[in-house]
Amino acid sequence: MKRSILFLLAACAVGAAETRPAWFVDPVLQTRLGFDTNPVAVGGSAAPVLGTSDALTFSAGLSFALATPAPKAGQPSGKLTYAGETFQFDGWSGENYTTHRLGASGQTTAGNWRLSADASALLVDGNRDTLLSIATCNANATALWRERRAQWQHRLKALAQYESGALVFRASGSLLAYDYLTHVVAGHATFANRSDLLGGTDLGWKQSARSLWFVGLRAGEQHQDTLPVTGGQFEYSNNYWRTLAGWEGKLGSGTTLTFAAGPDFRHFAGNVDSRVFSGRDRTSLWFEGNFATKVNARLTLTGKVSRWVWLSSTGKSAYIDASGETAVVWTLDPRTSLRATCKLHQCAYYPTVRNDWECLTGVGVTYKLSARTQLTGDVLVHRGWNELTAGTERNFSRQVFNVGVVVKL
């Protein structure tokens, strides 16, 4: 299979057609070879049990889109996308998996209304068996295993926005749902289906074409399945609402910014463990923000932050998920660009006393061989730890190295 994909990649690099129908957008083939020093991201006392042997890695993927561009500004447009990729770990065949992502998006206008929607379905064709469940594993290591296992992921976002003068009204909705297809085996990590359904409205006022202040209200519901294992009878399904205030716009000519924050009021209606979860109501701070800035013609900087309550995939708790990340791209010349990324992520669980962190720092380079073919190289340093004194065994360290070829057909 590997040889076939590499042969196909090479053939397309040489013989790709220079013209294609207008509705066939950006088909891309890519392949990567790499080395992972800790494929299951474990450390401490969990390492001798699960193993930390390194692995050579291989991946190959294909993506393309079918688009219907708007004939004129404001008229309907849409796009269908597909992205598939296979991942192989030498010596860790249980971690091998293939992904298939289907996406659809569209937008149109009707008078003063602007309507848009974006949906995707991801099938992870991976192992239905999971690794041993060990209390000293960092939660972010477990998340790494989980994303390689058999599952469906569904995402949907829809927005309707009305503008009249300085007045802006928005109605929005979203769905996030995970359907795990893994076996439930005593003593192994088990994953509970979970979902988040959210709807809301915003009312805003434009001070100028570059500045919008707004206030909003959100109402949502999260669902978490129970698991047929010891301790799996609890679930933290809940309903919630948020009030928020925010700003979005441009700062100068090269910087865009969006930010919103407010209190999150939540009632846990599920079968919670009352022995450790006193009361059913929780109030926390929610926020999300994004920025992008073009420092100069060669240097761009982007970033985002978020903090929200989500449900554990192990089915035993809920947690506050907080993260911040940034990326910089520096174009040295028309052929060469450098990039650097950094992400800090926290999972603060309740009622379970766990406060797991991870940090991912990466650097990479892209070199264009031609208008359609480029070489890539990346290095990722991945660390996980627990700031609690009693949780020192929940640490891990991992490094990943990749070189690849990307061909635009």
PALOSE-765371 format. One record per residue (C-alpha): x, y negated, z negated; residue in one letter. Coordinates in pm, whole numbers, plus 50000, padded with zeros to 5 digits. Each point is the difference from the previous one (the first is absolute). Layout:
% residues N
+-------+-------+-------+----+
:     x :     y :     z : aa :
+-------+-------+-------+----+
:     X :     Y :     Z :  a :
...
+-------+-------+-------+----+
% end
This chain:
% residues 409
+-------+-------+-------+----+
:     x :     y :     z : aa :
+-------+-------+-------+----+
: 50000 : 50000 : 50000 :  m :
: 50281 : 49758 : 49912 :  k :
: 50177 : 50063 : 50332 :  r :
: 49677 : 49945 : 50192 :  s :
: 49935 : 49666 : 49832 :  i :
: 50356 : 49881 : 50054 :  l :
: 49987 : 50107 : 50368 :  f :
: 49671 : 49815 : 50044 :  l :
: 50147 : 49692 : 49835 :  l :
: 50304 : 50000 : 50226 :  a :
: 49790 : 50053 : 50312 :  a :
: 49770 : 49712 : 49911 :  c :
: 50297 : 49773 : 49933 :  a :
: 50126 : 50058 : 50353 :  v :
: 49679 : 50028 : 50196 :  g :
: 49744 : 49781 : 49823 :  a :
: 49776 : 49819 : 50245 :  a :
: 50060 : 49628 : 50026 :  e :
: 49631 : 49930 : 50044 :  t :
: 49693 : 50134 : 49823 :  r :
: 49630 : 49913 : 49978 :  p :
: 49919 : 49686 : 49802 :  a :
: 49797 : 50204 : 49753 :  w :
: 50294 : 50233 : 49918 :  f :
: 50198 : 49815 : 49737 :  v :
: 50350 : 50064 : 49863 :  d :
: 50042 : 50379 : 50005 :  p :
: 50306 : 50081 : 49787 :  v :
: 50209 : 50312 : 49939 :  l :
: 50243 : 50016 : 49711 :  q :
: 50223 : 50253 : 49827 :  t :
: 50216 : 49984 : 49688 :  r :
: 50269 : 50215 : 49840 :  l :
: 50081 : 49948 : 49635 :  g :
: 50122 : 50117 : 49663 :  f :
: 49800 : 49994 : 49673 :  d :
: 50194 : 50047 : 49675 :  t :
: 49691 : 50082 : 49789 :  n :
: 49699 : 50101 : 50214 :  p :
: 49756 : 50043 : 49709 :  v :
: 50130 : 49703 : 49798 :  a :
: 50051 : 50167 : 49663 :  v :
: 50253 : 49963 : 49721 :  g :
: 50057 : 50080 : 49636 :  g :
: 49867 : 50331 : 49868 :  s :
: 49768 : 50039 : 50303 :  a :
: 50295 : 50026 : 50240 :  a :
: 50117 : 50352 : 49903 :  p :
: 49642 : 50127 : 50039 :  v :
: 49903 : 49840 : 50332 :  l :
: 50349 : 49964 : 50144 :  g :
: 50183 : 49696 : 50136 :  t :
: 50193 : 50151 : 50292 :  s :
: 50042 : 49753 : 50287 :  d :
: 49862 : 50053 : 50349 :  a :
: 50059 : 49909 : 50360 :  l :
: 49683 : 49847 : 50144 :  t :
: 49846 : 49962 : 50344 :  f :
: 49697 : 49811 : 50128 :  s :
: 49848 : 49929 : 50340 :  a :
: 49693 : 49798 : 50086 :  g :
: 49778 : 49866 : 50273 :  l :
: 49766 : 49700 : 49985 :  s :
: 49786 : 49816 : 50253 :  f :
: 49695 : 49777 : 50025 :  a :
: 49707 : 49945 : 50233 :  l :
: 49890 : 49638 : 49999 :  a :
: 49723 : 49789 : 50148 :  t :
: 50130 : 49642 : 49986 :  p :
: 49753 : 49712 : 49982 :  a :
: 49952 : 49845 : 50347 :  p :
: 49965 : 49661 : 49833 :  k :
: 50064 : 49865 : 49653 :  a :
: 49723 : 50096 : 49760 :  g :
: 49868 : 50288 : 50210 :  q :
: 50000 : 50360 : 49867 :  p :
: 50327 : 50194 : 49991 :  s :
: 50094 : 50336 : 49858 :  g :
: 50275 : 50256 : 49964 :  k :
: 50029 : 50373 : 49939 :  l :
: 50331 : 50133 : 49868 :  t :
: 50168 : 50331 : 49934 :  y :
: 50323 : 50067 : 49812 :  a :
: 50133 : 50348 : 49936 :  g :
: 50325 : 50105 : 49835 :  e :
: 50155 : 50322 : 49875 :  t :
: 50244 : 50018 : 49706 :  f :
: 50235 : 50291 : 49928 :  q :
: 50220 : 50063 : 49692 :  f :
: 50280 : 50254 : 50041 :  d :
: 49983 : 50241 : 49705 :  g :
: 49675 : 49849 : 49872 :  w :
: 49745 : 50146 : 50243 :  s :
: 49722 : 49948 : 49744 :  g :
: 50043 : 49624 : 50045 :  e :
: 49961 : 50006 : 50381 :  n :
: 49695 : 49819 : 50134 :  y :
: 49849 : 49831 : 50306 :  t :
: 49781 : 49689 : 50003 :  t :
: 49727 : 49899 : 50245 :  h :
: 49858 : 49648 : 49961 :  r :
: 49703 : 49879 : 50206 :  l :
: 49909 : 49633 : 49985 :  g :
: 49734 : 49770 : 50142 :  a :
: 49970 : 49624 : 49975 :  s :
: 49793 : 49731 : 50164 :  g :
: 49886 : 49641 : 49972 :  q :
: 49754 : 49761 : 50154 :  t :
: 49828 : 49668 : 49938 :  t :
: 49635 : 49897 : 49991 :  a :
: 49944 : 49628 : 49968 :  g :
: 50176 : 49888 : 49682 :  n :
: 50051 : 50362 : 49890 :  w :
: 50318 : 50200 : 50046 :  r :
: 49963 : 50375 : 49954 :  l :
: 50280 : 50257 : 49969 :  s :
: 50049 : 50359 : 49886 :  a :
: 50295 : 50236 : 49959 :  d :
: 49972 : 50374 : 49929 :  a :
: 50243 : 50292 : 49985 :  s :
: 50006 : 50370 : 49918 :  a :
: 50323 : 50175 : 49908 :  l :
: 50037 : 50377 : 50004 :  l :
: 50305 : 50134 : 49820 :  v :
: 50061 : 50353 : 50127 :  d :
: 50216 : 50118 : 49713 :  g :
: 50042 : 50272 : 49742 :  n :
: 49686 : 50092 : 49804 :  r :
: 50216 : 50120 : 49709 :  d :
: 50145 : 49752 : 49751 :  t :
: 50303 : 49997 : 49772 :  l :
: 50004 : 50092 : 49632 :  l :
: 49842 : 49742 : 49770 :  s :
: 50264 : 49877 : 49754 :  i :
: 49930 : 49729 : 49744 :  a :
: 50347 : 49847 : 50040 :  t :
: 49947 : 49922 : 50370 :  c :
: 49967 : 49632 : 50084 :  n :
: 49654 : 49917 : 50140 :  a :
: 50159 : 49849 : 50309 :  n :
: 50177 : 50330 : 50073 :  a :
: 49665 : 50179 : 49984 :  t :
: 49862 : 49743 : 50243 :  a :
: 50281 : 50083 : 50244 :  l :
: 49905 : 50371 : 49998 :  w :
: 49631 : 49915 : 50033 :  r :
: 50041 : 49795 : 50317 :  e :
: 50154 : 50302 : 50173 :  r :
: 49715 : 50237 : 49909 :  r :
: 49692 : 50091 : 50205 :  a :
: 49739 : 49722 : 49978 :  q :
: 49779 : 49747 : 50173 :  w :
: 50026 : 49627 : 49933 :  q :
: 49730 : 49758 : 50118 :  h :
: 50020 : 49620 : 50006 :  r :
: 49745 : 49745 : 50116 :  l :
: 49994 : 49619 : 49985 :  k :
: 49733 : 49768 : 50138 :  a :
: 49973 : 49621 : 49992 :  l :
: 49736 : 49748 : 50105 :  a :
: 50107 : 49635 : 49978 :  q :
: 49787 : 49690 : 50059 :  y :
: 50149 : 49653 : 50047 :  e :
: 49819 : 49668 : 50018 :  s :
: 50218 : 49695 : 49966 :  g :
: 50202 : 50035 : 49681 :  a :
: 49772 : 50273 : 49864 :  l :
: 50106 : 50366 : 50025 :  v :
: 49792 : 50300 : 49894 :  f :
: 50129 : 50357 : 50012 :  r :
: 49842 : 50340 : 49935 :  a :
: 50233 : 50300 : 49987 :  s :
: 50001 : 50369 : 49922 :  g :
: 50257 : 50278 : 49973 :  s :
: 50024 : 50373 : 49940 :  l :
: 50300 : 50206 : 49893 :  l :
: 49950 : 50377 : 49963 :  a :
: 50234 : 50297 : 49947 :  y :
: 49884 : 50357 : 50065 :  d :
: 50266 : 50249 : 49887 :  y :
: 50013 : 50343 : 50160 :  l :
: 50250 : 50160 : 49764 :  t :
: 49949 : 50316 : 49795 :  h :
: 49920 : 49972 : 49629 :  v :
: 50243 : 50224 : 49811 :  v :
: 50052 : 50002 : 49623 :  a :
: 50341 : 49859 : 49907 :  g :
: 50041 : 49814 : 50329 :  h :
: 49928 : 49636 : 50085 :  a :
: 49634 : 49967 : 50095 :  t :
: 49854 : 49705 : 50188 :  f :
: 49650 : 49862 : 49947 :  a :
: 49806 : 49833 : 50281 :  n :
: 49955 : 49627 : 49933 :  r :
: 49848 : 49700 : 50170 :  s :
: 49948 : 49626 : 49968 :  d :
: 49704 : 49816 : 50157 :  l :
: 50002 : 49620 : 49983 :  l :
: 49785 : 49712 : 50126 :  g :
: 50016 : 49628 : 49941 :  g :
: 49942 : 49641 : 50107 :  t :
: 50217 : 49687 : 50007 :  d :
: 49909 : 49634 : 50022 :  l :
: 50275 : 49768 : 50114 :  g :
: 50075 : 49639 : 50086 :  w :
: 50255 : 49894 : 50262 :  k :
: 50201 : 49697 : 49897 :  q :
: 50169 : 50013 : 50341 :  s :
: 50077 : 50242 : 50279 :  a :
: 50292 : 50119 : 49783 :  r :
: 49831 : 50039 : 49663 :  s :
: 49701 : 50197 : 49865 :  l :
: 49896 : 50030 : 49635 :  w :
: 49740 : 50265 : 49916 :  f :
: 49819 : 50177 : 49717 :  v :
: 49852 : 50347 : 50022 :  g :
: 49813 : 50286 : 49840 :  l :
: 50073 : 50372 : 50050 :  r :
: 49804 : 50308 : 49896 :  a :
: 50131 : 50352 : 50034 :  g :
: 49988 : 50363 : 49898 :  e :
: 50275 : 50256 : 49959 :  q :
: 49942 : 50377 : 49993 :  h :
: 50232 : 50273 : 49872 :  q :
: 49927 : 50374 : 50023 :  d :
: 50049 : 50244 : 49715 :  t :
: 50234 : 50296 : 50032 :  l :
: 49936 : 50364 : 49904 :  p :
: 50310 : 50022 : 49778 :  v :
: 50067 : 49954 : 49628 :  t :
: 49961 : 49632 : 49917 :  g :
: 49850 : 49932 : 50342 :  g :
: 49643 : 49952 : 49878 :  q :
: 50058 : 49628 : 49946 :  f :
: 49958 : 49739 : 50273 :  e :
: 50019 : 49623 : 49993 :  y :
: 49746 : 49895 : 50261 :  s :
: 49900 : 49638 : 49945 :  n :
: 49820 : 49697 : 50135 :  n :
: 50149 : 49653 : 49991 :  y :
: 49967 : 49639 : 50105 :  w :
: 50245 : 49715 : 50039 :  r :
: 49987 : 49625 : 50014 :  t :
: 50289 : 49837 : 50179 :  l :
: 50147 : 49680 : 50133 :  a :
: 50256 : 49966 : 50276 :  g :
: 50175 : 49797 : 50265 :  w :
: 50116 : 50076 : 50352 :  e :
: 50167 : 49792 : 50265 :  g :
: 50331 : 49874 : 50133 :  k :
: 50284 : 49834 : 49812 :  l :
: 50190 : 49806 : 50261 :  g :
: 50035 : 50124 : 50354 :  s :
: 50145 : 50346 : 49934 :  g :
: 49843 : 50134 : 49679 :  t :
: 49659 : 50162 : 49943 :  t :
: 49868 : 50097 : 49657 :  l :
: 49691 : 50168 : 49855 :  t :
: 49937 : 50062 : 49630 :  f :
: 49699 : 50089 : 49787 :  a :
: 49966 : 50099 : 49633 :  a :
: 49743 : 50046 : 49729 :  g :
: 49870 : 50222 : 49720 :  p :
: 49893 : 50358 : 50073 :  d :
: 49707 : 50118 : 49783 :  f :
: 49968 : 50380 : 50003 :  r :
: 49764 : 50256 : 49847 :  h :
: 50111 : 50366 : 49999 :  f :
: 49686 : 50204 : 50049 :  a :
: 50173 : 50336 : 50054 :  g :
: 50070 : 50281 : 49756 :  n :
: 50290 : 49827 : 49825 :  v :
: 50197 : 50159 : 49718 :  d :
: 49848 : 49810 : 49706 :  s :
: 50270 : 50133 : 49765 :  r :
: 50261 : 49773 : 50157 :  v :
: 49792 : 49756 : 50206 :  f :
: 49822 : 49775 : 49750 :  s :
: 49704 : 49819 : 50159 :  g :
: 49909 : 50001 : 50366 :  r :
: 50065 : 49638 : 50097 :  d :
: 50330 : 49851 : 50112 :  r :
: 50094 : 49651 : 50120 :  t :
: 50324 : 49943 : 50188 :  s :
: 50164 : 49750 : 50235 :  l :
: 49966 : 50067 : 50374 :  w :
: 50195 : 49820 : 50273 :  f :
: 50131 : 50036 : 50352 :  e :
: 50208 : 49777 : 50223 :  g :
: 50200 : 49991 : 50323 :  n :
: 50249 : 49760 : 50151 :  f :
: 50205 : 49973 : 50317 :  a :
: 50256 : 49737 : 50084 :  t :
: 50225 : 49937 : 50297 :  k :
: 50309 : 49844 : 49846 :  v :
: 50150 : 49934 : 50342 :  n :
: 50000 : 50146 : 50350 :  a :
: 50194 : 50308 : 49880 :  r :
: 49884 : 50057 : 49642 :  l :
: 49654 : 50103 : 49876 :  t :
: 49884 : 50086 : 49649 :  l :
: 49678 : 50175 : 49894 :  t :
: 49858 : 50129 : 49673 :  g :
: 49693 : 50109 : 49809 :  k :
: 49883 : 50061 : 49643 :  v :
: 49702 : 50186 : 49856 :  s :
: 49854 : 50117 : 49668 :  r :
: 49687 : 50214 : 49970 :  w :
: 49848 : 50298 : 49818 :  v :
: 50005 : 50335 : 50180 :  w :
: 49926 : 50365 : 49916 :  l :
: 50267 : 50262 : 49946 :  s :
: 50016 : 50269 : 50268 :  s :
: 50066 : 50254 : 49722 :  t :
: 49647 : 49928 : 49872 :  g :
: 50100 : 49934 : 49640 :  k :
: 50006 : 49621 : 49971 :  s :
: 49973 : 49659 : 50158 :  a :
: 50286 : 49755 : 50029 :  y :
: 50102 : 49645 : 50082 :  i :
: 50193 : 49998 : 50327 :  d :
: 50226 : 49695 : 50041 :  a :
: 50254 : 49941 : 50274 :  s :
: 50205 : 49732 : 50166 :  g :
: 50204 : 50032 : 50317 :  e :
: 50194 : 49787 : 50243 :  t :
: 50174 : 50048 : 50334 :  a :
: 50244 : 49793 : 50200 :  v :
: 50093 : 50037 : 50369 :  v :
: 50308 : 49829 : 50140 :  w :
: 50051 : 49997 : 50379 :  t :
: 50372 : 49982 : 50066 :  l :
: 49969 : 49991 : 50380 :  d :
: 49750 : 50111 : 50267 :  p :
: 50107 : 50363 : 49949 :  r :
: 50068 : 50030 : 49626 :  t :
: 49789 : 49936 : 49693 :  s :
: 50048 : 50078 : 49631 :  l :
: 49728 : 50058 : 49740 :  r :
: 49978 : 50038 : 49625 :  a :
: 49707 : 50099 : 49780 :  t :
: 49932 : 50026 : 49629 :  c :
: 49692 : 50129 : 49815 :  k :
: 49933 : 50019 : 49626 :  l :
: 49701 : 50212 : 49897 :  h :
: 49844 : 50072 : 49658 :  q :
: 49738 : 50258 : 49898 :  c :
: 49873 : 49925 : 49648 :  a :
: 49765 : 50286 : 49906 :  y :
: 49719 : 50009 : 49749 :  y :
: 49901 : 50180 : 49787 :  p :
: 50320 : 50202 : 50064 :  t :
: 50308 : 49830 : 49857 :  v :
: 50203 : 49969 : 50319 :  r :
: 50156 : 49694 : 50157 :  n :
: 50187 : 50115 : 50309 :  d :
: 50200 : 49771 : 50228 :  w :
: 50172 : 50039 : 50334 :  e :
: 50228 : 49778 : 50206 :  c :
: 50065 : 50049 : 50371 :  l :
: 50281 : 49802 : 50164 :  t :
: 50087 : 50043 : 50364 :  g :
: 50222 : 49857 : 50273 :  v :
: 49989 : 50073 : 50370 :  g :
: 50124 : 49902 : 50343 :  v :
: 49842 : 50011 : 50347 :  t :
: 50200 : 49988 : 50322 :  y :
: 49828 : 49968 : 50339 :  k :
: 50154 : 50214 : 50270 :  l :
: 49748 : 49863 : 50252 :  s :
: 49664 : 49826 : 50013 :  a :
: 49833 : 50335 : 49919 :  r :
: 50253 : 50195 : 49793 :  t :
: 50151 : 49921 : 49663 :  q :
: 50211 : 50169 : 49733 :  l :
: 49925 : 49969 : 49628 :  t :
: 50186 : 50073 : 49678 :  g :
: 49861 : 49978 : 49646 :  d :
: 50110 : 50059 : 49641 :  v :
: 49749 : 50021 : 49712 :  l :
: 50080 : 50008 : 49628 :  v :
: 49702 : 50125 : 49794 :  h :
: 50001 : 49996 : 49619 :  r :
: 49730 : 50087 : 49747 :  g :
: 49991 : 49955 : 49625 :  w :
: 49776 : 49959 : 49695 :  n :
: 50060 : 49706 : 49767 :  e :
: 49858 : 50188 : 49699 :  l :
: 50257 : 50133 : 49754 :  t :
: 49826 : 50339 : 49996 :  a :
: 49998 : 50019 : 50379 :  g :
: 50370 : 49998 : 50086 :  t :
: 49967 : 50340 : 50170 :  e :
: 49772 : 49847 : 50265 :  r :
: 50288 : 49850 : 50198 :  n :
: 50124 : 50087 : 50350 :  f :
: 50239 : 49872 : 50263 :  s :
: 49978 : 50060 : 50376 :  r :
: 50175 : 49877 : 50314 :  q :
: 49881 : 50043 : 50358 :  v :
: 50203 : 49943 : 50318 :  f :
: 49852 : 49995 : 50353 :  n :
: 50111 : 49934 : 50358 :  v :
: 49746 : 49990 : 50279 :  g :
: 49903 : 49923 : 50357 :  v :
: 49686 : 49806 : 50101 :  v :
: 49877 : 49999 : 50360 :  v :
: 49720 : 49773 : 50126 :  k :
: 49844 : 50169 : 50302 :  l :
+-------+-------+-------+----+
% end
